[in-house]
Amino acid sequence: MQEQEIQLEENFEQIIYINMDDSGRLVHGEPSELVFVYGGVFFLSLHEQEDFSRQYKALVDLIKPRYCKSFSKDISLNKEHCATHNYQNCMYDCPELKSNMLEPKDRRRLLNFIKRYDTSVAVVSNYKIKDYIFDSKASKGRFKDYIIKREVKRIIENLISQNRLNSHQPVKLILNLDEQSTVSNGYYDLESSIKEELQFGIMNYDYGISFPPILSSVTVKVKYKNSYYNYPVQAADLLVGEVRHAYYHYLQDNDFEKYRKRTNFLNTSIYLP
């Protein structure tokens, strides 16, 4: 019996589902775009992710009819219609709930639910980024991939430090990214790049600094999702929108304590560059 338990433990594969979206734009010199935020919500099992999706959808279905422009004009419509129709085939204008369109009470209701789960963000100050990053779509794509890698690494380091992840056992990492916010740079494969850094470490030859691996074995899969159908990615949009709004106000009033109180629910956060 003991040998069987040991064998099961040795074959156990740990899975992390990370769902990400962004808020703001990577641009230079625009006062309204001082901050770019990437991040989202992550889970340590498919069951947890599916449970989140089911409950989040139920909340969205209760709220969504108020934002359907046709709902208030056609008395024949009802909440059940707005909650269940397929937007690709629908004659009515019932939008996906995005962070920048929600009334405060609805945003708070959804955020209070999201805060019950693991969350992470990377906050990027556009005005601190080197000018050459903005030279081309490819260089901005590489920088966005760098943000993703830094954030994924921080999530995993945090899970290891909390003894929620065994770095000596195989890990499967699944990244669900919003297809509308992704820039493909064509220079290297994001999956391979994440795996290389996590499993083999990296060497910065310009500065003579090496970063050791943090996992013994990892497989990485990047998937691009239509956020209208993917509720964890929808939640990621709401999360990063909230953090971006809070950080932008911090830059304006220099009250970091106020920003910290609004974002102290985050499991991990990094600030770049």
N, C-alpha and C positions, 0 to 999 in steps of 0.2 A: 504493500500500500504506500509506504513512504517513498519507494523508488518511483512509483507511478506519479506521485505528487511532484517530485523533483523533475521528472521528465516533462510534465505539463508546464511547469514554471519555466523550464529552459526553452520550450517551444512557444512560449507566450509572446505575441507581437503586440506592442503598444501602438495605438493609432491616435493621431492628433488631427482634428479637422479645424482648419483655420479659414474663416470667411472674412474677406476684406473688400473695402471700397475706399474711395478717397473723397476729400472735400477741398474745394479751392483748386487753383491751377498753379503749375510750376511756371511762373513768369517773373520777369525782372522789372522793377521800376513802376509798378502799379500800386498806388496807395490802398486800393480796396482788396489787393491780393498779397498782403504781407505774409500770410500763413498758408501752408499746404499741409494737410493732415491725411495720413494713410493708416488704416487699422480696421479693427472689427472685433468679432466675437469668436471664441474657439471652444472646442469640446474634446473630451478624452474618450468618447465612445460614440458610435453611430446612434445608439439608443438615446443618448443625451441630446444629440443634435436633432433627431426626429421629434423628440418630446418638445424641445424648444420651438421647432418649426410649427408643430400642431397648435401650441398655445399662442404663439405670436400671430399666426394666421387668424385665430379666433378673435384676437384683439383688433387686428386690422379690419376684419370683416364687420366689426361693430362700428368702427370709425369711418370707414371708407365712403359710405353713402353720402355723408355730409360734404364730401369733396367732389362728388359726381355732378358736373354742371347740368346734365340732363335730368337728374333725379328730381330736382325741385321744379322742373317745368312740365313733367309728364306724370300726372296723378295715377296712371296705370302701373307705374313702376313701384317696386317695393324693396325693402332691404335685402330680401333673399336674392333678388335679381342682381343687385349690385355686388353682393358678396360672392356670387358663384359664376358669373359670366366670364367668358374668355375674351380678353381685350382685342385679340387679333381678328375676331369674327363679330365684334359687337358694334352696333350702330350708335351706341351712346359713348359719351366722353367720360369714362370713369378712370381716373389716372392712378398710377402707382403712388403710394404715399411717400413723399420725399421730405427730407429734413427741412428744406427751405420753404415748404408750403404749409406746414402744420401750425395750427393754433397752439398756444402755450399749453393749454390743458391736455390736448391730445399728445403733444410731444412728451410731456411729463409722464403721462400714463404709459406710453410705450417705453420710455427710458427707465422707468421704475421696474418694469419687467426685465429689460436687458441687464440691469445692474445686478440681478440675481445670478448671473453667469460670468464666466471668465472673459475679460475684455483687455484689449491692448491697442495702443496708438503710437505712431511716430509723428512728432510735430516738427515740421520743417520751416525754418525762417527763410523766406525767399530772398530777403535783402542781404543775407550772409553767404549765399551760394556764389561760387566763382562764376565770373561772366561766361567762360567758355562752355559751361553746362547748357546755356541757353542758345548756343550757336546753331544747333540742329535738332531735329526730331530724334535722331539716333542717340545723341548725347543725353538728351532728356530721358529717353527710354532707358539708357544704361543707369542713369542716376535713380530713376524710379525702381529699377530692379535692385539697386544697392539698398534703397530704403526698405524694400520687402525683405531682403536677406538680413539686414540688421535687426529688423523687428522680429522675424522668425527666430533668429538666434537668441534674442533676449527672452522670448517666450519660453524656449526650451531650457535656457539657463535657469530661469525662474522656477520652472516645474521641477528641474533636478534639485535645486536648492531646497524646495519644499518637500522633497521625497515623494513627489507625485509621479515621477518618471525615473525609470532605472536606466542610466546611461550605458550599462553593460549588456542590456537586452535590445533586440532589434526594434526599431521604431519605423512606423509608416506615417508619412506626413502628407496630408492632402490639403492643398490650397485651393479654395474656391474664390476666384476673383471676378469682380464685375466686368463683363466684357466691354462695356462702354467706357470704362476708365483705364483700360489697359493699353499701353503703348508697346508694340512689339518692335525691338530695336534691330533684330536681325544679326546681331553680332555673336551672341552665344545663347545657349539654352539655359533658361532660368532653373529648370529642374536640376540639371547637372551642376550648375554653379552652387546651388544651395547644398546639394549633397556633398560636393567637394569640400566646402567650408566646414560643414558639420561633422563629417566623417574623417576627413584627411587633414583639415586645417589649411591655412593659407600663409604665404610669405609675402610681405611687402618689401620688395627689393629696393625701392626708392629710399626707405627709411631704415632698412635692416631689421625690421620687426617681424616676428613670426607669431601666429595665433594658432595654438594647438587645437586638435579636434576635441569635440565635446560628446560625441556619440560613437559607439563602436560599430554600429551598422544602421543605415537609414536608407529608405526608399522614398522618393519624392514624386508626387504627381500634382501638376498644376492644371486646373480646370477653369474654363471661362464660362460664367453663368449669366443668363438673362435675369436681372434682379427682380423683374416683375413676378417671376415664378419661384424665385429662391428667397425664402424669408430670412434666413441668416444673413444673406448679403444685403437685403433690405434693412435689416437691423444695423448692419455695419455702416450703411449710409447715414442713418439717424445718429449713431454714436459719433462718427467722425465730424458730422456737422455740428453737434453739440460742443465737442472739444475745440473745434476751430473757432466757433463763436466765442467761447469762454477765453481762449488764448488771445484772440484779437482784442478783446476788451482789456485783458491784462496789459498788452502792449500800449493801449491808449491811456489807462489810468495808473499803471505801474503798481497795482495791488495784487501781488502774487498770492497772498493769503486767501483772497476771494477766489482766485482761480483754483488754488489747491483744494478748497472746500467743494467746489463744483465738480472736481475730477478725482477726488480721493477714492472713488469706487474702482478705478482702473487697476487691474492686476499688474500690468507693466506699461511703462511709457519711456520713450527715448526722445531726445531733442537733437536735431541735426540742423546744419552740418557741424 
